[in-house]
Amino acid sequence: RGACRGKSTEMMSSRLLQRAVPRDLPAAALESVRQSLDVHKVFARDASTSTSVSPSWDPSSTTLTDLAASTSSTTLPATYGHRGTGGRSSISGITSTVFGSTGFLGRYAVNHIAKSGSRMILPTRCSEIHRQHLKVMGDLGQIVQMEYSIRDRDTVKYAVERSNVVVNMVGREWETRNFSFEDVHVTFPAMLAEVCKEVGVERLVHVSALGASASNPSTYYQTKAAGDDAVRAAFPSATIVQPSKLIGTEDRLLNVFAEHTSKFYSVPLVDDGQSKLQPVFVDDVALAIQAIVQDETTAGKTYELAGSKVYTMEDLLKMTHRIIRVNNPSIVYVPSFILKMLAAPHEYLLRRVPFPLPTPTGLTYSYINAQSVDYLKSRKSLGFEQLGIEPAKLEGLVIDYLRMFRYAGYDAGDTAGTTDGP
């Protein structure tokens, strides 16, 4: 150790320099080294560029002991501890706590973050059966699962205090008797942001929804907007991700359209079905979250992640009909006030009965109210382009999973985007 400390620190790229720090260096000394390297700008955010060094610092005469004696309040990037080539068995330097890892988006995000060599802490409130698929997404021992409750501040603190990056993807599309939109979208994100600030987490990524606004008629989007404001207030450098409607194998949009089409004579749409949106492939959003986690320049920014094409709800339903080869498809346009009348008993009894109620998809006040506005990305907002990602097109293999609903069998026709065949 002493010999290693006595070696001169050479000019090198940030990645090589990170590997030069001895693994057995005491924690306090290592932290001082990191702070000193930061103040002298020895590391670079882009490993492909040369490092920038303070003119007053002579690397040929500086030892690790000298570096350890220097201190600075500036922190290094989350990826500072990187070792390896960047694959599954590497060490990315990131220890990430991901809330909402068992959800639709969560499993894809965990896969991309973990396979880049990151340590993952996954707090969940489900049984082992419902989270065991996450274990294999990282290298052996890199995925740690634990129990928590969004109402238990101590378990939340315990989950994040060892991490330098925290990702929150907890959300609900409908309320239950135990958890309201306010609980899930506002109270928990605010508490999480406060805890992250308290324990010194470097990065916080909060996943919201495109269309989140206090003026949106849907309670879902109103609480999403309130949650964004609460996170920014408690953790100003948090990155807010606002994805559009997610499309994928487990989605609750096209799958619902296809299921209703296969079961019922007609499929209902709210009013005229002309609400506009830019649906996005779930894996593209997961890739964007991975890029945000690894790029500290995204801190404090908001990203609107939307697909490249605009559809109406009617367009998506008709596209689903074409994919599953429906003969004589029927759509019924139901005025929103009638749907609200049908949803009224459920809304009234939701918190008044001592047992859980089934929630019919699309038959809640929040969903019905949400269909009266459009959900489009602002032209000036940050998005996939700034993260170097080109979103996939919906037509074709992205929605090929809908073939299982085909009347003439799974193999009827060619690919999902074609209109030929039975």
Secondary structure, 3 states (H helix, E strand, C coil): CHHHHHCCCCCCCHHHHHHHCCCCCCHHHHHHHHHHHHHCCCCCCCCCCCCCCCCCCCHHHCCHHHHHHCCCCCCCCCCCCCECCCCCCCECCCEEEEECCCCHHHHHHHHHHHCCCCEEEEEECCCHHHCHHHHHHCCCCCEEEEECCCCCHHHHHHHHCCCCEEEECCCCCCCCCCCCHHHHHHHHHHHHHHHHHHHCCCEEEEECCCCCCCCCCCHHHHHHHHHHHHHHHHCCCCEEEEECCEECCCCCCHHHHHHHHHHCCCEEEECCCCCEECCEEHHHHHHHHHHHHHCHHHCCCEEEECCCCCEEHHHHHHHHHHHCCCCCCCEEEECHHHHHHHHHHHHHHCCCCCCCCCCCCCCCHHHHHHCCCCECCCCCCECCHHHCCCCCCCCCHHHHHHHHHCCCCCCCCCCCCCCCCC
